[in-house]
Amino acid sequence: MEFGPRFRIEKLLGAGGMGKVYKAFDKELSRTVALKTLQPELVSDPLLIERFKQELLLASKISHRNILRIHDLSEADGMKYITMAFIEGKDLHQLLQEEGPFSLERSLRIAKQLCEALDAAHSEGVVHRDFKPQNVLVGRDDHAYVSDFGLATSLETAKMGMTRTGALVGTPRYMSPEQVEGKPVDNRADLYALGLVFYEMVSGDVPFSGGSTWQSMYQRVQETPKDVKLLNPSLPEYVARIIMHCLEKDPANRYQSAKEILTDLEAGRSPLLPPPPQTAPIAPRLFDRRWWYVAGVAALLLVGVFFAIPKTRHWVFATPNVGTSTTSTSGLPSAAQAKFVAVLPFRVLGDQSSLGYVAEGLGEALSAKLFQLKDVRLASSTAAAKTDPKTPLAQVAKELGVNLIVHGTVQGGSGGSLRVTINLENVAENRLVWSQEFAGVTGDLLTIEDQIYAPLVDALALKPSNTELARATAHPTENIEAYDSYLKGRDALRGQQDLKNVRSAIGFFEAALKKDSGFALAYAGVADASLIMYRETKDSSWSAKALGAAQQARALGEDQPEIHLALGSVYRASGRTAEAVVELKRALELAPNSDEAYRRLATAYLASGRSEEAIEAYQKGVELNPYYWVNHNVLGNAYYQLANYGKAAESYRRVIELDPNNPYAYNNLGAVLVASGKFQEALEPLQKSLQFSADGQAYSNLGIAYFYLKDYDKAITAYEKAVQLVPTSDMFVGNLAEAYDLVGQKDRAQATFEQAISLAYKDLRVNPRDAGTKGRLGLWYGKKGDAQQALKFIREARELDPNNVDLIYYQAQAFALSGDKTKALGALREAFQKGQPTPIALAEPDLQSLQKDPGFESLTKEFAHPN
């Protein structure tokens, strides 16, 4: 059959809602093509067809081996048609229908090609919006081609009408939650659909199986997708976690690019997820305070590491008069209390790769200047940076506890030109206070910052003192090339903090210093990045470098609070707590409204044994900003560490009041209830935590609660889930081994203890001086029955960290397991003196040989905690 003068139709390949697809021969170019005719009603409007052409023009620019190229759009016999490359093969939907789930090898082969195709399209600014198996053609040797880029948006829009807002674009079975809700979509909607396609390839089904289309769509918005391992238990853990990470409901929690997925697939690794902020986890039967350092002290240090970056600074608030008439009707702090301001990340209009770090730098510079004003309470840039740009400002303000929001856009042009638009919104009163556009070039970035700051201060109706004006007008450097390198360094640290990125950041900071040897913030950047390197490698040369750089930064920037905070963090990390306190107090002199500085000062006090001063400083942070849940959380952590469990629980419950969906608060509350011996009561908050986040630590903590309740079957179930989620944790594996042992599965327990020992040795190869890991290694040997090795490793661990209460308690367990009651009771007394919870010892199976001893009974009564 002829179609116009140019094509000969050979056969019908398929038909759908948009039209029909034929195999055709292009007589003019002597090649076989796929020819898609379009329904006349879709392209009858000239405006729609023009829009359609633009979509196709954009899509046709993508050139990639895994993307089906569009040749042209034309008309013949009164019918619009598109021609594309013809592929001999079947679409992925047909293959799945005929063959069912694929082998892992085949699924990975196709999935990697799909990642490459989407990465190529997204790099050109093209989002598919209707990615599904029907739009994936599979040719010879499983070569995959993604088709119909540019068609979904234009044709579906044509079907539903250009004037409709919130219209659904896409196929319901493969829609992302944001598409279901009619929200704006970006490339992450394609990544969600890719996760569904990948899920279907390995399991033969999709995670949502509602009885109707609308039920299925409702499920993906309201429910957690079914774990793919339930359908394919043999699937490697890393593949399952990659798939499930694609299927996060919130786009911000998914992979952010197809390239990230491809990287993890090729490396054979699970996605690297950000650690939960400031938690109080339990391990390896109760609290391994190594996790406390990760979740409490180290998390605070991590904040300290980045304090020179305003983007990661926590909120700087005055004390709101909670419960009085000064609260606005919107539920936000009113202007009568104070100016609570958040600077949101500036959006880039244009090339993110060349303008992203410039936009970040502008936002950071404004935050740093506002931070120094006594009449401003600045919200944490860390918290502000996590806000979804699509979230309404009123909701953002409520989450951040502010009444004023600064936001804007950065747009580039030819010759390095910049156009910056800044807006100030009074969200409590729902009105725009001020908006202004600024123009310049990237070489004038420092001048543009000054031009923005002055009218912003006027718009905020502030009257800065002469000292504050002098600080604000001072530039960190006058060398724009040095400043450019510095911003690139900070941008590298904001990314995934693997060692490659951190080393890259150091390179940028050092390049900045070559341009300007007096650039204090660049030295602070070197200190921050070097401290991360020290934390990751435990190589003392990095701590020395961090210290030297931070001291040099202070010498050059004595009046900059960020630098004193950075140096205080370095001193704290290297154990020089007295000097840390001095630096942090100096930071507070320069920034007296900084709750972050009080938190870090409190941490230094706590480390040096000044517990009353620590609690007082933590409470001051709470007073300055009672809206920020982290302030209550770290206060709870401190109370826990001081064995004041009642006060700790009170703080964690306050976190839940502020943020009822916070999984870490429920986890922490459950942890402190376990420490208090309230094992049954702990179950509810721990289970609640898991409703919000299926976290390995939370599963482990739940297992611990069941363990002390002697419900070992449920403990095993929870421990196994923790190990599935984090298979590299010797702590989780060791917990599971002990539970196996207590239910009589001796062979399985011995094999699992061996696995925990192997994982601990693996960690020690990276850092041979990790006292916590070495102590746990000894503990696993002791539980396995090797008392000699147990006592050897625990002794070595205590030499590295003599005051660590977990190590002392491990030693008590090891002595008890070896039959030495006298030494066990001596170590147990020392552990109790340093805060080890007595209810745990009373329920501890390893101490069973002591628990009927009069000395043990006397000890537990002596150190019993009334709360």
Secondary structure by P-SEA (a helix, b strand, c coil): ccccccbbbcccccccccbbbbbcccccccbbbbbbbccccccccaaaaaaaaaaaaaaaaccccccccccccccccccccccccccccccaaaaaaccccccaaaaaaaaaaaaaaaaaaaaaccccccccccccccccccbbbbcccccaaaaaaaaaccccccccccccccccccccccccccaaaaaaaaaaaaaaaaccccccccccaaaaaaaaacccccccccccccccaaaaaaaaaaaccccccccccaaaaaaaaaaccccccccccccccccccccaaaaaaaccaaaaaaaaaacccccccccccccccccccccccccccccccccccccccccccccccccaaaaaaaaaaaaaaaaaccccccccaaaaaaccccccaaaaaaaacccbbbbbbbbbcccbbbbbbbbbbccccccccccbbbbbcccaaaaaaaaaaaaaaaaacccccaaaaaaaaccccccaaaaaaaaaaaaaaaccccaaaaaaaaaaaaaaaaaccccaaaaaaaaaaaaaaaaacccaaaaaaaaaaaaaaaaaccccaaaaaaaaaaaaaacaaaaaaaaaaaaaaaccccaaaaaaaaaaaaaacaaaaaaaaaaaaaaaccccaaaaaaaaaaaaaacaaaaaaaaaaaaaaaccccaaaaaaaaaaaaaacccccaaaaaaaaaaacccaaaaaaaaaaaaaacaaaaaaaaaaaaaaaccccaaaaaaaaaaaaaacaaaaaaaaaaaaaaaaaaaaaacccaaaaaaaaaaaaaaacaaaaaaaaaaaaaaaccccaaaaaaaaaaaaaacaaaaaaaaaaaaaaacccaaaaaaccccccccccaaaaaaaaaacccc
